Amino acid sequence: MEKDRREPQELEQMKIEPFTLLHDILMNWWVILLGAVAAAMLTYVAVNMRYVPRYTTSTTFVVASKGNSNAVSNLSSANSMAKTFESILKSNVMKKTLCEKLGVKEIDAEINTQVLEGTNLLVLSVTENSPKEAIDLIRAIMDNYSSVSFYTLGNAVMDVLEEPKVPMSADNPLNARGAVKKGFLAAAAFLIALFGLLSYLKDTVKREDDIEEKLDARNLGVISYERKNKTLRECLQRKNGALLINKPLAGFAFVEGYKKLATKVDYQMAKENRKVLVVTSVSENEGKSTVAANLAIALAEQSKRVLLMEGDLRRPSQFLIFNKKPQEKNELGEFLKGKGTLKEVLMESGIPRLYLMIGRNCYSSSTEMLHSSRMEKLIEVCRGSMDYVIIDSPPAGLIGDAEALAGYADAVMLVVRQNYILSEDINDVLDAFREHHSKVLGVVLNGVRSLENTVAGRYQGGYGRYGKYGAYGNYGKSRGNEER
């Protein structure tokens, strides 16, 4: 039990977030797999290149004393002969003789003699790199063993009991499977450790504590990850409904996160009578549109009159979140171009005290439209009739629309997705707002997951997971109707 309590504390001290660590490793599973397969293939090639087969053949001699059939004498002769015979075979004289017979410069073979225990049988074995070399060498020895016997055996005789045979298989068969398996596992373990280290060293916001430790901004809280499809039917039908806190199946932690966020925002904004808040992020897919929508809902549930304004005229999304189909006369973009009236552009959300100014058309000239006097007057009118005006801004790191909107607003709130954007890039955006004399209210950490509460399903930041909309340069493609 003490060990179980100690491990989380050690992870806390090391500033390790287990979920993000595991997530970063699993995100690179294909790199790990390809690297392990490549290592296994290289191991197989290396093992084959270094493999040298060895073949052994042998013959058996019967050793006996001349004119003496005594068993003890025969055993003694066999033991004596084994030692003498082996020394003679390894002598320079014998090696020279064998080289001449075989037509080679040197003998690179293992030659051994052994007496079978309790018998007068002597076994001669030869090990070479090929079956032919092994059989040729042992036969050369047998062809010349008589001359050797003349000088060494004395009263002992050697008769061949078993002729040598050509070896059909190597003594050391190639076992590449084991080496390949070890190479695969070693490479996989190395890559897992490497990606784990890179994840640990990656300077992103992984935990709530990182907000004030790494970012030059106030911590407004965290929004836990919420699975989009709650039921099996929704998963099978791949429904992509919005993640709103007023839905019956919304998770408790998800709803409570927004209630706390709304309370903090209300407190910070009310301190200096601020009403207009821009909600933005550094990059796409951090969930800022969903955060803006849910923050507006949470404030409305606290009896505030709230207007949620679509500030992203290049890629509007609030009409999708609230499942609205505004007509041309209801388009915020058309109003900013001088068409329609304020009454027509102001829409009811279906939620008490929450109003919408949205659109579905995409405008490539959004920056000029947001800098217009009509936009400035619209903000002032809304400021006087609403408790809060929440503006869903485009990502601040992509285009200048967020800075234009911040110029009309009283404060800016930055949505940061867990383990997504480098802290340095987030601080650069915060500094850019401050250089334009914009009040930075704080940072909210979105989509927070841990090993304890993580659930299956893909993360949806606003609408679409990372990569669905493409690179930053694709920002501005249509979701609704293209501007004509």
Contacts in CASP RR format, 6 or more apart in sequence:
PFRMAT RR
TARGET T0000
AUTHOR 0000-0000-0000
METHOD contacts of the structure
MODEL  1
MEKDRREPQELEQMKIEPFTLLHDILMNWWVILLGAVAAAMLTYVAVNMR
YVPRYTTSTTFVVASKGNSNAVSNLSSANSMAKTFESILKSNVMKKTLCE
KLGVKEIDAEINTQVLEGTNLLVLSVTENSPKEAIDLIRAIMDNYSSVSF
YTLGNAVMDVLEEPKVPMSADNPLNARGAVKKGFLAAAAFLIALFGLLSY
LKDTVKREDDIEEKLDARNLGVISYERKNKTLRECLQRKNGALLINKPLA
GFAFVEGYKKLATKVDYQMAKENRKVLVVTSVSENEGKSTVAANLAIALA
EQSKRVLLMEGDLRRPSQFLIFNKKPQEKNELGEFLKGKGTLKEVLMESG
IPRLYLMIGRNCYSSSTEMLHSSRMEKLIEVCRGSMDYVIIDSPPAGLIG
DAEALAGYADAVMLVVRQNYILSEDINDVLDAFREHHSKVLGVVLNGVRS
LENTVAGRYQGGYGRYGKYGAYGNYGKSRGNEER
11 18 0 8 1.000
15 207 0 8 1.000
15 209 0 8 1.000
16 200 0 8 1.000
17 206 0 8 1.000
17 207 0 8 1.000
17 419 0 8 1.000
17 450 0 8 1.000
18 450 0 8 1.000
18 451 0 8 1.000
19 449 0 8 1.000
19 450 0 8 1.000
19 451 0 8 1.000
19 454 0 8 1.000
20 199 0 8 1.000
20 204 0 8 1.000
20 206 0 8 1.000
20 418 0 8 1.000
20 419 0 8 1.000
21 196 0 8 1.000
21 199 0 8 1.000
21 200 0 8 1.000
22 451 0 8 1.000
23 199 0 8 1.000
23 419 0 8 1.000
23 449 0 8 1.000
24 195 0 8 1.000
24 196 0 8 1.000
24 198 0 8 1.000
24 199 0 8 1.000
24 202 0 8 1.000
24 419 0 8 1.000
25 32 0 8 1.000
25 192 0 8 1.000
25 195 0 8 1.000
25 196 0 8 1.000
25 199 0 8 1.000
28 191 0 8 1.000
28 195 0 8 1.000
31 191 0 8 1.000
31 195 0 8 1.000
32 188 0 8 1.000
32 191 0 8 1.000
32 192 0 8 1.000
32 195 0 8 1.000
33 188 0 8 1.000
35 187 0 8 1.000
35 188 0 8 1.000
35 191 0 8 1.000
36 183 0 8 1.000
36 184 0 8 1.000
36 185 0 8 1.000
36 187 0 8 1.000
36 188 0 8 1.000
36 191 0 8 1.000
37 184 0 8 1.000
38 187 0 8 1.000
39 183 0 8 1.000
39 184 0 8 1.000
39 186 0 8 1.000
39 187 0 8 1.000
40 180 0 8 1.000
40 181 0 8 1.000
40 183 0 8 1.000
40 184 0 8 1.000
40 187 0 8 1.000
43 176 0 8 1.000
43 179 0 8 1.000
43 180 0 8 1.000
43 182 0 8 1.000
43 183 0 8 1.000
43 184 0 8 1.000
44 176 0 8 1.000
44 179 0 8 1.000
44 180 0 8 1.000
47 174 0 8 1.000
47 176 0 8 1.000
47 179 0 8 1.000
47 180 0 8 1.000
48 174 0 8 1.000
48 176 0 8 1.000
51 174 0 8 1.000
52 129 0 8 1.000
53 129 0 8 1.000
53 130 0 8 1.000
53 170 0 8 1.000
53 171 0 8 1.000
53 172 0 8 1.000
53 173 0 8 1.000
53 174 0 8 1.000
54 110 0 8 1.000
54 127 0 8 1.000
54 128 0 8 1.000
54 129 0 8 1.000
54 170 0 8 1.000
54 171 0 8 1.000
54 172 0 8 1.000
55 127 0 8 1.000
55 128 0 8 1.000
55 129 0 8 1.000
55 130 0 8 1.000
55 131 0 8 1.000
55 133 0 8 1.000
55 134 0 8 1.000
55 167 0 8 1.000
55 169 0 8 1.000
55 170 0 8 1.000
55 171 0 8 1.000
56 110 0 8 1.000
56 125 0 8 1.000
56 126 0 8 1.000
56 127 0 8 1.000
56 134 0 8 1.000
56 167 0 8 1.000
56 171 0 8 1.000
57 125 0 8 1.000
57 126 0 8 1.000
57 131 0 8 1.000
57 134 0 8 1.000
57 135 0 8 1.000
57 138 0 8 1.000
57 164 0 8 1.000
57 165 0 8 1.000
57 166 0 8 1.000
57 167 0 8 1.000
58 123 0 8 1.000
58 124 0 8 1.000
58 125 0 8 1.000
58 126 0 8 1.000
58 138 0 8 1.000
58 164 0 8 1.000
59 123 0 8 1.000
59 124 0 8 1.000
59 138 0 8 1.000
59 142 0 8 1.000
59 160 0 8 1.000
59 162 0 8 1.000
59 163 0 8 1.000
59 164 0 8 1.000
60 121 0 8 1.000
60 122 0 8 1.000
60 123 0 8 1.000
60 124 0 8 1.000
60 160 0 8 1.000
60 161 0 8 1.000
60 162 0 8 1.000
61 121 0 8 1.000
61 122 0 8 1.000
61 123 0 8 1.000
61 124 0 8 1.000
61 158 0 8 1.000
61 159 0 8 1.000
61 160 0 8 1.000
61 161 0 8 1.000
62 120 0 8 1.000
62 121 0 8 1.000
62 122 0 8 1.000
62 158 0 8 1.000
62 159 0 8 1.000
62 160 0 8 1.000
62 161 0 8 1.000
63 74 0 8 1.000
63 77 0 8 1.000
63 78 0 8 1.000
63 81 0 8 1.000
63 120 0 8 1.000
63 121 0 8 1.000
63 122 0 8 1.000
63 156 0 8 1.000
63 157 0 8 1.000
63 158 0 8 1.000
64 74 0 8 1.000
64 77 0 8 1.000
64 120 0 8 1.000
64 156 0 8 1.000
64 157 0 8 1.000
64 159 0 8 1.000
65 73 0 8 1.000
65 74 0 8 1.000
65 77 0 8 1.000
65 155 0 8 1.000
65 156 0 8 1.000
65 157 0 8 1.000
66 154 0 8 1.000
66 155 0 8 1.000
66 156 0 8 1.000
66 157 0 8 1.000
67 155 0 8 1.000
68 74 0 8 1.000
68 155 0 8 1.000
71 120 0 8 1.000
74 120 0 8 1.000
75 118 0 8 1.000
75 119 0 8 1.000
75 120 0 8 1.000
77 120 0 8 1.000
77 153 0 8 1.000
77 155 0 8 1.000
77 156 0 8 1.000
78 115 0 8 1.000
78 119 0 8 1.000
78 120 0 8 1.000
78 121 0 8 1.000
78 122 0 8 1.000
79 115 0 8 1.000
80 156 0 8 1.000
81 122 0 8 1.000
81 152 0 8 1.000
81 153 0 8 1.000
81 156 0 8 1.000
81 158 0 8 1.000
82 113 0 8 1.000
82 114 0 8 1.000
82 115 0 8 1.000
82 122 0 8 1.000
84 152 0 8 1.000
84 153 0 8 1.000
85 113 0 8 1.000
85 122 0 8 1.000
85 124 0 8 1.000
85 145 0 8 1.000
85 148 0 8 1.000
85 152 0 8 1.000
86 111 0 8 1.000
86 112 0 8 1.000
86 113 0 8 1.000
88 94 0 8 1.000
88 148 0 8 1.000
88 152 0 8 1.000
89 111 0 8 1.000
89 113 0 8 1.000
89 141 0 8 1.000
89 148 0 8 1.000
90 111 0 8 1.000
94 144 0 8 1.000
94 148 0 8 1.000
95 106 0 8 1.000
95 107 0 8 1.000
97 144 0 8 1.000
98 107 0 8 1.000
98 137 0 8 1.000
98 140 0 8 1.000
98 141 0 8 1.000
98 144 0 8 1.000
99 105 0 8 1.000
99 106 0 8 1.000
99 107 0 8 1.000
101 140 0 8 1.000
101 143 0 8 1.000
101 144 0 8 1.000
102 136 0 8 1.000
102 137 0 8 1.000
102 140 0 8 1.000
107 137 0 8 1.000
108 128 0 8 1.000
108 129 0 8 1.000
109 126 0 8 1.000
109 127 0 8 1.000
109 128 0 8 1.000
109 133 0 8 1.000
109 134 0 8 1.000
109 137 0 8 1.000
110 125 0 8 1.000
110 126 0 8 1.000
110 127 0 8 1.000
111 124 0 8 1.000
111 125 0 8 1.000
111 126 0 8 1.000
111 127 0 8 1.000
111 137 0 8 1.000
111 141 0 8 1.000
112 124 0 8 1.000
112 125 0 8 1.000
112 127 0 8 1.000
113 122 0 8 1.000
113 123 0 8 1.000
113 124 0 8 1.000
113 125 0 8 1.000
114 122 0 8 1.000
114 123 0 8 1.000
114 125 0 8 1.000
115 121 0 8 1.000
115 122 0 8 1.000
115 123 0 8 1.000
116 122 0 8 1.000
116 123 0 8 1.000
121 161 0 8 1.000
122 158 0 8 1.000
124 138 0 8 1.000
124 141 0 8 1.000
126 134 0 8 1.000
126 137 0 8 1.000
126 138 0 8 1.000
126 141 0 8 1.000
126 164 0 8 1.000
127 134 0 8 1.000
127 171 0 8 1.000
128 134 0 8 1.000
128 137 0 8 1.000
131 166 0 8 1.000
131 167 0 8 1.000
131 168 0 8 1.000
132 166 0 8 1.000
134 166 0 8 1.000
134 167 0 8 1.000
135 164 0 8 1.000
135 165 0 8 1.000
135 166 0 8 1.000
135 167 0 8 1.000
138 164 0 8 1.000
139 164 0 8 1.000
142 160 0 8 1.000
142 164 0 8 1.000
145 158 0 8 1.000
149 156 0 8 1.000
149 157 0 8 1.000
149 158 0 8 1.000
202 419 0 8 1.000
202 422 0 8 1.000
203 214 0 8 1.000
203 422 0 8 1.000
203 423 0 8 1.000
203 424 0 8 1.000
204 210 0 8 1.000
204 418 0 8 1.000
204 419 0 8 1.000
204 420 0 8 1.000
204 421 0 8 1.000
204 422 0 8 1.000
204 423 0 8 1.000
205 211 0 8 1.000
205 214 0 8 1.000
205 215 0 8 1.000
205 416 0 8 1.000
205 418 0 8 1.000
205 419 0 8 1.000
205 420 0 8 1.000
205 421 0 8 1.000
205 423 0 8 1.000
205 426 0 8 1.000
205 445 0 8 1.000
206 418 0 8 1.000
206 419 0 8 1.000
208 219 0 8 1.000
208 221 0 8 1.000
208 222 0 8 1.000
208 445 0 8 1.000
208 448 0 8 1.000
210 423 0 8 1.000
211 217 0 8 1.000
211 219 0 8 1.000
211 221 0 8 1.000
211 416 0 8 1.000
211 443 0 8 1.000
211 445 0 8 1.000
212 218 0 8 1.000
212 219 0 8 1.000
214 423 0 8 1.000
214 427 0 8 1.000
215 416 0 8 1.000
215 423 0 8 1.000
215 426 0 8 1.000
215 427 0 8 1.000
215 430 0 8 1.000
215 443 0 8 1.000
216 427 0 8 1.000
216 430 0 8 1.000
216 431 0 8 1.000
217 414 0 8 1.000
217 430 0 8 1.000
217 440 0 8 1.000
217 442 0 8 1.000
217 443 0 8 1.000
218 268 0 8 1.000
218 440 0 8 1.000
218 441 0 8 1.000
218 442 0 8 1.000
218 443 0 8 1.000
219 442 0 8 1.000
219 443 0 8 1.000
219 445 0 8 1.000
220 261 0 8 1.000
220 264 0 8 1.000
220 265 0 8 1.000
220 268 0 8 1.000
220 413 0 8 1.000
220 441 0 8 1.000
220 442 0 8 1.000
220 443 0 8 1.000
220 444 0 8 1.000
221 257 0 8 1.000
221 260 0 8 1.000
221 261 0 8 1.000
221 264 0 8 1.000
221 444 0 8 1.000
221 445 0 8 1.000
222 257 0 8 1.000
222 444 0 8 1.000
222 445 0 8 1.000
222 446 0 8 1.000
222 447 0 8 1.000
222 448 0 8 1.000
223 254 0 8 1.000
223 257 0 8 1.000
223 258 0 8 1.000
223 261 0 8 1.000
223 291 0 8 1.000
223 294 0 8 1.000
223 444 0 8 1.000
223 445 0 8 1.000
223 446 0 8 1.000
223 447 0 8 1.000
223 448 0 8 1.000
224 253 0 8 1.000
224 254 0 8 1.000
224 257 0 8 1.000
224 447 0 8 1.000
224 448 0 8 1.000
224 449 0 8 1.000
224 453 0 8 1.000
225 418 0 8 1.000
225 447 0 8 1.000
225 448 0 8 1.000
225 449 0 8 1.000
225 453 0 8 1.000
225 454 0 8 1.000
225 455 0 8 1.000
225 459 0 8 1.000
226 243 0 8 1.000
226 250 0 8 1.000
226 251 0 8 1.000
226 254 0 8 1.000
226 447 0 8 1.000
227 455 0 8 1.000
227 456 0 8 1.000
227 457 0 8 1.000
228 234 0 8 1.000
228 239 0 8 1.000
228 240 0 8 1.000
228 241 0 8 1.000
228 243 0 8 1.000
228 457 0 8 1.000
228 458 0 8 1.000
228 460 0 8 1.000
229 235 0 8 1.000
229 238 0 8 1.000
229 239 0 8 1.000
229 457 0 8 1.000
230 249 0 8 1.000
231 249 0 8 1.000
240 460 0 8 1.000
240 463 0 8 1.000
240 464 0 8 1.000
242 290 0 8 1.000
242 293 0 8 1.000
242 320 0 8 1.000
242 321 0 8 1.000
242 322 0 8 1.000
242 323 0 8 1.000
242 462 0 8 1.000
243 250 0 8 1.000
243 254 0 8 1.000
243 290 0 8 1.000
243 294 0 8 1.000
243 460 0 8 1.000
243 462 0 8 1.000
244 250 0 8 1.000
244 290 0 8 1.000
244 293 0 8 1.000
244 294 0 8 1.000
244 297 0 8 1.000
244 321 0 8 1.000
245 254 0 8 1.000
245 255 0 8 1.000
245 258 0 8 1.000
245 259 0 8 1.000
245 294 0 8 1.000
245 297 0 8 1.000
245 298 0 8 1.000
246 297 0 8 1.000
246 301 0 8 1.000
246 351 0 8 1.000
253 453 0 8 1.000
258 294 0 8 1.000
258 295 0 8 1.000
258 297 0 8 1.000
258 298 0 8 1.000
259 298 0 8 1.000
261 291 0 8 1.000
261 295 0 8 1.000
261 298 0 8 1.000
261 444 0 8 1.000
262 295 0 8 1.000
262 298 0 8 1.000
262 299 0 8 1.000
262 301 0 8 1.000
262 302 0 8 1.000
263 302 0 8 1.000
265 277 0 8 1.000
265 295 0 8 1.000
265 299 0 8 1.000
265 413 0 8 1.000
265 441 0 8 1.000
266 299 0 8 1.000
266 302 0 8 1.000
266 304 0 8 1.000
266 388 0 8 1.000
268 274 0 8 1.000
268 411 0 8 1.000
268 441 0 8 1.000
269 275 0 8 1.000
269 277 0 8 1.000
269 388 0 8 1.000
269 410 0 8 1.000
269 411 0 8 1.000
269 441 0 8 1.000
272 410 0 8 1.000
274 410 0 8 1.000
274 411 0 8 1.000
274 439 0 8 1.000
275 383 0 8 1.000
275 384 0 8 1.000
275 386 0 8 1.000
275 387 0 8 1.000
275 388 0 8 1.000
275 389 0 8 1.000
275 410 0 8 1.000
276 379 0 8 1.000
276 382 0 8 1.000
276 383 0 8 1.000
276 388 0 8 1.000
276 389 0 8 1.000
276 391 0 8 1.000
276 408 0 8 1.000
276 409 0 8 1.000
276 410 0 8 1.000
276 411 0 8 1.000
277 388 0 8 1.000
277 389 0 8 1.000
277 390 0 8 1.000
277 391 0 8 1.000
277 409 0 8 1.000
277 410 0 8 1.000
277 411 0 8 1.000
277 412 0 8 1.000
277 413 0 8 1.000
277 441 0 8 1.000
278 391 0 8 1.000
278 393 0 8 1.000
278 402 0 8 1.000
278 405 0 8 1.000
278 406 0 8 1.000
278 409 0 8 1.000
278 411 0 8 1.000
278 412 0 8 1.000
278 413 0 8 1.000
278 438 0 8 1.000
279 288 0 8 1.000
279 291 0 8 1.000
279 292 0 8 1.000
279 295 0 8 1.000
279 390 0 8 1.000
279 391 0 8 1.000
279 392 0 8 1.000
279 393 0 8 1.000
279 413 0 8 1.000
279 415 0 8 1.000
280 288 0 8 1.000
280 393 0 8 1.000
280 394 0 8 1.000
280 395 0 8 1.000
280 396 0 8 1.000
280 402 0 8 1.000
280 405 0 8 1.000
280 406 0 8 1.000
280 412 0 8 1.000
280 413 0 8 1.000
280 414 0 8 1.000
280 415 0 8 1.000
281 287 0 8 1.000
281 288 0 8 1.000
281 395 0 8 1.000
281 396 0 8 1.000
281 414 0 8 1.000
281 415 0 8 1.000
281 416 0 8 1.000
281 417 0 8 1.000
282 395 0 8 1.000
282 396 0 8 1.000
282 397 0 8 1.000
282 414 0 8 1.000
282 416 0 8 1.000
282 421 0 8 1.000
282 425 0 8 1.000
282 426 0 8 1.000
282 429 0 8 1.000
283 395 0 8 1.000
283 397 0 8 1.000
283 398 0 8 1.000
283 420 0 8 1.000
283 421 0 8 1.000
283 472 0 8 1.000
284 395 0 8 1.000
284 398 0 8 1.000
284 466 0 8 1.000
284 469 0 8 1.000
284 472 0 8 1.000
284 475 0 8 1.000
285 417 0 8 1.000
285 420 0 8 1.000
285 461 0 8 1.000
285 462 0 8 1.000
285 464 0 8 1.000
285 465 0 8 1.000
285 466 0 8 1.000
285 467 0 8 1.000
285 468 0 8 1.000
285 469 0 8 1.000
286 395 0 8 1.000
286 415 0 8 1.000
286 416 0 8 1.000
286 417 0 8 1.000
286 420 0 8 1.000
286 421 0 8 1.000
286 446 0 8 1.000
286 461 0 8 1.000
287 415 0 8 1.000
287 417 0 8 1.000
287 446 0 8 1.000
287 447 0 8 1.000
287 461 0 8 1.000
287 462 0 8 1.000
288 392 0 8 1.000
288 393 0 8 1.000
288 395 0 8 1.000
288 415 0 8 1.000
288 446 0 8 1.000
288 462 0 8 1.000
289 312 0 8 1.000
289 317 0 8 1.000
289 318 0 8 1.000
289 321 0 8 1.000
289 392 0 8 1.000
289 462 0 8 1.000
289 463 0 8 1.000
290 321 0 8 1.000
290 460 0 8 1.000
290 461 0 8 1.000
290 462 0 8 1.000
291 415 0 8 1.000
291 444 0 8 1.000
291 446 0 8 1.000
292 308 0 8 1.000
292 318 0 8 1.000
292 390 0 8 1.000
292 391 0 8 1.000
292 392 0 8 1.000
293 308 0 8 1.000
293 318 0 8 1.000
293 321 0 8 1.000
293 322 0 8 1.000
293 392 0 8 1.000
295 390 0 8 1.000
296 306 0 8 1.000
296 307 0 8 1.000
296 308 0 8 1.000
296 354 0 8 1.000
296 388 0 8 1.000
296 390 0 8 1.000
297 351 0 8 1.000
297 354 0 8 1.000
299 306 0 8 1.000
299 387 0 8 1.000
299 388 0 8 1.000
299 390 0 8 1.000
300 306 0 8 1.000
300 351 0 8 1.000
300 352 0 8 1.000
300 353 0 8 1.000
300 354 0 8 1.000
303 353 0 8 1.000
304 353 0 8 1.000
304 387 0 8 1.000
304 388 0 8 1.000
305 353 0 8 1.000
305 355 0 8 1.000
305 385 0 8 1.000
305 386 0 8 1.000
305 387 0 8 1.000
305 388 0 8 1.000
306 353 0 8 1.000
306 354 0 8 1.000
306 355 0 8 1.000
306 386 0 8 1.000
306 387 0 8 1.000
306 388 0 8 1.000
306 389 0 8 1.000
306 390 0 8 1.000
307 346 0 8 1.000
307 355 0 8 1.000
307 356 0 8 1.000
307 357 0 8 1.000
307 382 0 8 1.000
307 386 0 8 1.000
307 388 0 8 1.000
307 389 0 8 1.000
307 390 0 8 1.000
308 318 0 8 1.000
308 349 0 8 1.000
308 354 0 8 1.000
308 355 0 8 1.000
308 356 0 8 1.000
308 357 0 8 1.000
308 358 0 8 1.000
308 390 0 8 1.000
308 392 0 8 1.000
309 332 0 8 1.000
309 356 0 8 1.000
309 357 0 8 1.000
309 358 0 8 1.000
309 382 0 8 1.000
309 389 0 8 1.000
309 390 0 8 1.000
309 391 0 8 1.000
309 392 0 8 1.000
310 316 0 8 1.000
310 317 0 8 1.000
310 318 0 8 1.000
310 319 0 8 1.000
310 332 0 8 1.000
310 356 0 8 1.000
310 357 0 8 1.000
310 358 0 8 1.000
310 359 0 8 1.000
310 392 0 8 1.000
311 332 0 8 1.000
311 370 0 8 1.000
311 391 0 8 1.000
311 392 0 8 1.000
311 393 0 8 1.000
311 394 0 8 1.000
311 401 0 8 1.000
311 405 0 8 1.000
312 366 0 8 1.000
312 392 0 8 1.000
312 393 0 8 1.000
312 394 0 8 1.000
312 401 0 8 1.000
313 332 0 8 1.000
313 333 0 8 1.000
313 336 0 8 1.000
313 362 0 8 1.000
313 363 0 8 1.000
313 366 0 8 1.000
313 369 0 8 1.000
313 370 0 8 1.000
313 401 0 8 1.000
314 362 0 8 1.000
314 363 0 8 1.000
314 364 0 8 1.000
314 366 0 8 1.000
314 394 0 8 1.000
314 399 0 8 1.000
314 401 0 8 1.000
314 475 0 8 1.000
314 476 0 8 1.000
315 362 0 8 1.000
315 394 0 8 1.000
315 469 0 8 1.000
315 475 0 8 1.000
315 476 0 8 1.000
315 477 0 8 1.000
315 479 0 8 1.000
316 358 0 8 1.000
316 359 0 8 1.000
316 360 0 8 1.000
316 361 0 8 1.000
316 362 0 8 1.000
316 479 0 8 1.000
316 480 0 8 1.000
317 392 0 8 1.000
317 462 0 8 1.000
317 463 0 8 1.000
317 479 0 8 1.000
318 324 0 8 1.000
318 356 0 8 1.000
318 358 0 8 1.000
318 359 0 8 1.000
318 392 0 8 1.000
319 325 0 8 1.000
319 326 0 8 1.000
319 358 0 8 1.000
319 359 0 8 1.000
319 360 0 8 1.000
320 463 0 8 1.000
320 479 0 8 1.000
321 462 0 8 1.000
321 463 0 8 1.000
322 349 0 8 1.000
322 356 0 8 1.000
322 358 0 8 1.000
324 347 0 8 1.000
324 356 0 8 1.000
324 358 0 8 1.000
325 360 0 8 1.000
326 347 0 8 1.000
326 358 0 8 1.000
326 359 0 8 1.000
326 360 0 8 1.000
328 334 0 8 1.000
329 339 0 8 1.000
329 340 0 8 1.000
329 344 0 8 1.000
329 345 0 8 1.000
330 344 0 8 1.000
330 345 0 8 1.000
330 347 0 8 1.000
330 358 0 8 1.000
330 359 0 8 1.000
331 345 0 8 1.000
331 359 0 8 1.000
331 360 0 8 1.000
331 361 0 8 1.000
332 345 0 8 1.000
332 357 0 8 1.000
332 358 0 8 1.000
332 359 0 8 1.000
333 359 0 8 1.000
333 361 0 8 1.000
333 363 0 8 1.000
333 369 0 8 1.000
334 340 0 8 1.000
334 345 0 8 1.000
334 361 0 8 1.000
335 341 0 8 1.000
335 342 0 8 1.000
335 344 0 8 1.000
335 345 0 8 1.000
335 374 0 8 1.000
335 378 0 8 1.000
336 369 0 8 1.000
336 370 0 8 1.000
336 372 0 8 1.000
336 374 0 8 1.000
336 375 0 8 1.000
336 378 0 8 1.000
337 369 0 8 1.000
338 374 0 8 1.000
342 378 0 8 1.000
342 381 0 8 1.000
345 357 0 8 1.000
346 355 0 8 1.000
346 356 0 8 1.000
346 357 0 8 1.000
347 355 0 8 1.000
347 356 0 8 1.000
347 357 0 8 1.000
347 358 0 8 1.000
348 355 0 8 1.000
348 356 0 8 1.000
349 355 0 8 1.000
349 356 0 8 1.000
355 386 0 8 1.000
357 382 0 8 1.000
360 479 0 8 1.000
360 480 0 8 1.000
360 481 0 8 1.000
361 480 0 8 1.000
361 481 0 8 1.000
361 482 0 8 1.000
361 483 0 8 1.000
362 476 0 8 1.000
362 477 0 8 1.000
362 478 0 8 1.000
362 479 0 8 1.000
362 480 0 8 1.000
362 481 0 8 1.000
362 482 0 8 1.000
362 483 0 8 1.000
363 369 0 8 1.000
363 483 0 8 1.000
364 476 0 8 1.000
364 483 0 8 1.000
365 483 0 8 1.000
366 394 0 8 1.000
366 399 0 8 1.000
366 401 0 8 1.000
367 399 0 8 1.000
367 400 0 8 1.000
367 401 0 8 1.000
367 404 0 8 1.000
369 375 0 8 1.000
370 401 0 8 1.000
370 404 0 8 1.000
370 405 0 8 1.000
371 404 0 8 1.000
375 408 0 8 1.000
376 408 0 8 1.000
379 389 0 8 1.000
379 408 0 8 1.000
379 409 0 8 1.000
382 389 0 8 1.000
383 389 0 8 1.000
389 409 0 8 1.000
391 405 0 8 1.000
391 409 0 8 1.000
393 401 0 8 1.000
393 402 0 8 1.000
393 405 0 8 1.000
393 406 0 8 1.000
394 400 0 8 1.000
394 401 0 8 1.000
394 402 0 8 1.000
394 475 0 8 1.000
395 402 0 8 1.000
395 475 0 8 1.000
396 402 0 8 1.000
396 403 0 8 1.000
396 414 0 8 1.000
396 429 0 8 1.000
396 432 0 8 1.000
396 433 0 8 1.000
397 425 0 8 1.000
397 429 0 8 1.000
398 472 0 8 1.000
398 473 0 8 1.000
398 475 0 8 1.000
399 475 0 8 1.000
402 412 0 8 1.000
403 432 0 8 1.000
403 433 0 8 1.000
403 436 0 8 1.000
403 438 0 8 1.000
406 412 0 8 1.000
406 433 0 8 1.000
406 436 0 8 1.000
406 438 0 8 1.000
407 436 0 8 1.000
407 438 0 8 1.000
409 438 0 8 1.000
410 439 0 8 1.000
411 438 0 8 1.000
411 439 0 8 1.000
411 440 0 8 1.000
411 441 0 8 1.000
412 433 0 8 1.000
412 438 0 8 1.000
412 439 0 8 1.000
412 440 0 8 1.000
412 441 0 8 1.000
412 442 0 8 1.000
413 440 0 8 1.000
413 441 0 8 1.000
413 442 0 8 1.000
413 443 0 8 1.000
413 444 0 8 1.000
414 426 0 8 1.000
414 429 0 8 1.000
414 430 0 8 1.000
414 440 0 8 1.000
414 442 0 8 1.000
414 443 0 8 1.000
414 444 0 8 1.000
415 443 0 8 1.000
415 444 0 8 1.000
415 446 0 8 1.000
416 426 0 8 1.000
416 443 0 8 1.000
416 444 0 8 1.000
416 445 0 8 1.000
416 446 0 8 1.000
417 445 0 8 1.000
417 446 0 8 1.000
417 447 0 8 1.000
417 461 0 8 1.000
418 445 0 8 1.000
418 446 0 8 1.000
418 447 0 8 1.000
418 448 0 8 1.000
418 449 0 8 1.000
420 466 0 8 1.000
426 443 0 8 1.000
430 440 0 8 1.000
433 440 0 8 1.000
434 440 0 8 1.000
446 461 0 8 1.000
447 459 0 8 1.000
447 461 0 8 1.000
458 465 0 8 1.000
459 465 0 8 1.000
459 466 0 8 1.000
463 479 0 8 1.000
469 475 0 8 1.000
469 477 0 8 1.000
END
